[in-house]
Each structure stands twice: as C-alpha cells, then as structure tokens.
Amino acid sequence: MQVCFDEICRKEVIDMISGERLGFIDDVELDISGGRITSLIIFGSSRLFGLLGRDDDTILSCDEIRVVGEDIILVERSAKPHELKSTKKRRNSLSSLLK
C-alpha cells in the first residue's frame, strides 16, 4: 500500500489499547540509506497558548501501526506515554521567560 505524506497527515491516530486520540501525524523520521520511514511523529499540544512551551511529542515506530484506514490510523504503543522520547527542547518554559 502506498500513501502520500499529505494523505497520512489527514488521518487521526488512535491507540487501540486505551482508545486515546493521539492526534494527527506532523512529521516522519526517515532512514535515508534504507529508503524507509522509521517512525511517525505527533507534535505535543501547546500549553497556555505556547507561553509555557508544549507537551512532549509522541513518536510511533512503524512496528506499532496496526491498521491504516480511510480516516484513521490504529496503533498499539509498546511504551507508556511517559517513556516516549521527546524530539524537542524545553526552551519556552516559564523559567526561561522569567530570566
């Protein structure tokens, strides 16, 4: 199955186990040497209109994808939400604004 990046960004990602709506795909990680997508990235939501930074990004490996439907992508996350790695730095935190 081949899907354009634009099409995949319009699909909502839902965790099959918890039923949690994770959001929409914002970015991908590519393995250039292998020519494959290694993971999908959902950016964290802004906190207090972005003044307090944003929540951690959700990074899903392609192994966690179970179903790609017309409107949704069902995933089964192997890590707990607090164990997911983050791709951003907390530069916009409240402490940095007060300095």
N, C-alpha and C positions, 0 to 999 in steps of 0.2 A: 504494500500500500504506500503510495506516495502522496504527501500532503505538503502544500506550500506553507512557509512560515506565517504568512498573513492569515491563512485559514486556521492554523493551530492556535494563534493568538486570540481568535474569536471564540474558542471553546473554553468553557468553565471547567476547572479541575476540582474534583470531589474525591475525598478519601473514602474508600469503600468500607473501612472498618468503623470509623466514627461517624460517617455521614457529613463531616465538616466540609464546608465550601472553602477551598483554599484560595480561590481567585482565578485570574487569567494569566496565561504564560506571557512573560515580559521579555525574556532573553533565553538564550541557549548557550551551552558550552560545547565547543567542537573539538574533536580530535583531528587535527589537520593532517597528520601523517596517515591516519586510517580512513579519513574522509567520512567520519561518523559523528552523530550527535551523542555526547556522553551524558548530558543532563539538561533538564529544563529548569528555569529559574522564575519564581514568582516573587516580585518585589514586595517588601513589607509595607504595610499601610502607614501613612503619615500620622504622627501624633501631634495633636493641638496645632493643626494647620501647618505642620512641618517645623514649627518653632522648637519642638522637643525631639527633633530627628524623626526616625521611623522605626517600626518594628523590624525584627530580623527577616531577611529574605528566606524563602523556602526553596531548597534545592532538591529536586527529584531526579534520581538516576533513571535512565531508560528502563532498567530492570524492574522498577516499581510500577510502571504503567501496565494496567491490566486490560483496559478496553478504551478504544478511541471511537467514539460515536459521532453522530452528526453534530450534536450540540455540546457534548461533554466529554471529558477525559476522566476515566475512573482509575485511581491509583491506590496502591496498598503500600503505605510507608513502612519502611523497615526500622526507622529510628523514631524515637519520641520527639515531639516538637522542640523541646529544649536541647536535644542532642544534635540538631541540624546545624551545619556550619553556616556561617554568615559570610557574605561577599562584600560587605560594606564596613566602613569605619564610622564610629560614632563621633563625627566632627561637629554635628549640630546639636549636641546635648546641651542641657540647661547650664551645666557648669562652664562650658566653653563660652556661652553667651554672657555670663556674669564676669568674665575676666577682663 
